[in-house]
Amino acid sequence: MREFTGLADSFRQAYLQGYNTKIAEINSMGWEEARDKFNMDYPRPYKPQNSEAYYYACGEIDALADQF
């Protein structure tokens, strides 16, 4: 999990929510299925609707990387 300094609380909360959600998915469905779900949820090229969505996705990908 990354540590952010100087980041708005709403962005930090979005990151943590994405991170925690993906950890729960990994625990319930396994890492490979959670990765595949991430790839389906964020097809390339991913263009977030707003900054909160960007940080939520960052949280999810960091959770996947931390659990690899």
N, C-alpha and C positions, 0 to 999 in steps of 0.2 A: 504494500500500500504506500502510495506517495504521501509525502508531507508537503503541504502547500503553505507558503507564507504570503501574506498580503492578498489573499484571494477572498472575494466577497463570500459571505456566509451562504448565500443561495447556491453558489457554484460548489462550495465545499459540501453542502448538504446533498446536492445532486450527485456528486462524485461518490459520497459515502452510501447513498441509496443504491446506486448502480453496483458498487462493489459488493455490498451486503446481499443484494438480490442475486447476483451471479454466484456468490459463494453458496447461497441456499440452493440454487439450481445445480451446481456441481455436486453438492452433497446428496441431492435427491435423484439426479439422473445420470451422474457420472461426467467426467471431464470432457470426453469426446462429444457426447451429445450436447453438453452445454456450449462447447465451442461451435458445433454445427448450428445451434440455435442462434448464437451470436452472429455468425456469418449470414444466416437468413434474415435476421433482424436489421442488419446493417450491410446491405449489398454495396459493392464497390461501384462507382465512387460514392462514399457516404457524405452527404451534405446535411449537417444538423440544422434543424429548424431555428434553434437559438442556442445561446451559450450553455444554458442548463442541460439541454440535450447532449451537447458536446461533452460536458463533464460527466454526465451519467454514463455515456459510452466509454469514456476514459476509465471510469471506475470498474465497468464490466471487464474491459480488456486487461486491466491490471489484476483483477481477481483471477482471471484465467492464467495470466503469466505467473502469479504467485503460487498457484496450485499445480503448475506443470511439473 
